[in-house]
Amino acid sequence: MLTIKVLGPGCPNCKKLEAVARQAIDITGVQAEIVKVTDYAEIMEYAILSTPCLVVDEKVVSSGRFPSPAEVSSWLADAELATAS
């Protein structure tokens, strides 16, 4: 199972990014859980410059922008293949 983290303070942009991630899960059918990270200290551990940020299995894949559901689907498929290897 993949772990998808949405990093940010819980603002509307973070909720929008979470919705895109959920769409991508539906598109790909991968088994994944979404974790919201709102703690500033924990967010800073990822050395990002802006939120919202999307992390797939501890790899930052997007920061400060809204990827399309297709982009996120591609990242999820790649992460699933990497964990299967």
Order of alpha helices (4+ residues) and beta strands (2+ residues): beta-alpha-beta-alpha-beta-beta-alpha
